[in-house]
Amino acid sequence: MIGSILPPWVVAVDTFDDHDAMLFPAEEEVISRSVETRRKEFATARMCARQAMGLLGLPPQPLLPGLRGEPQWPRGFVGSITHCAGYRGAVVSPGSDTITIGIDAEPNEPLSNGVLDAVSLAEERKALRALAVDHPEVSWDRLLFSAKESVYKAWFPLAKRWLDFEDAILTFNPVLGAFSARLLVTGPHVGGQQLTGFTGKYMARDGLILTAIVMASSTASRRHRPMLRRPVPQPVRA
């Protein structure tokens, strides 16, 4: 599902179900104190990630959380994992094609009371009210939250520091299913230029909101490998 908002060189695997996926011992240790529902979503998301990695020729291997809980991908590869009620997904790309990736999935439902004010700027809330009039089928507050999660996931591997919700201002283009994020803090230098923001895609379908940011390398557009189709998820035996 999420593959439809990604460029063709990014491999995506997702599922709507939990699977009895095997974990590596180091991963089992990370999740050992969690409740069963958390363990299942962790394991299923890792299963998706390993299948995506396998499509790129990588053998099964552990994906341990990093400094802020982000999965640590094999050297030379970048990716992102997401999970919400009823959905698990992972995307992976060679680092030669992609500088950073951030994805997020959320239910297409309004945020709880008070959350929008905590994660948005006044200018964003004004824009969301206008969008809701013309496109009431989308929970725009939830979409904003999801897009900001994708921004953070794309930001952190580059900056290695926290980014608050109010540190980026987002705008949406419902015609293109796209969004842009302008950073309100000083970004790191990427490829000799200072990072000032991100662009991304979104979709709202089947009760879900999905957002994705892919920052392509200068060579990605020339490579353009054919889209790899998503396989039917199967348990991965570590």
Buried (B, 14 or more C-beta within 10 A) or exposed (E): BBBEBBBBBBBBBBBEEBBEBBBBEEBBEBBEEEEEEEBBBBBBBBBBBBBBBBBBEBEBEBBEEEEEEBBEBBEEBBBBBBBBEBBBBBBBBBBBBBBBBBBBBBBBEEBEEEEBEEBBBEEBBEBBEEBBEEEEEBBBBBBBBBBBBBBBBBBBBBBEEEBEBBBBBBEBEBEEBBBBBEBBEEBEEBEEEEBEBBEBBBBBEEEBBBBBBBBBBEEBEEEEBEBBEBEEBEEBEB
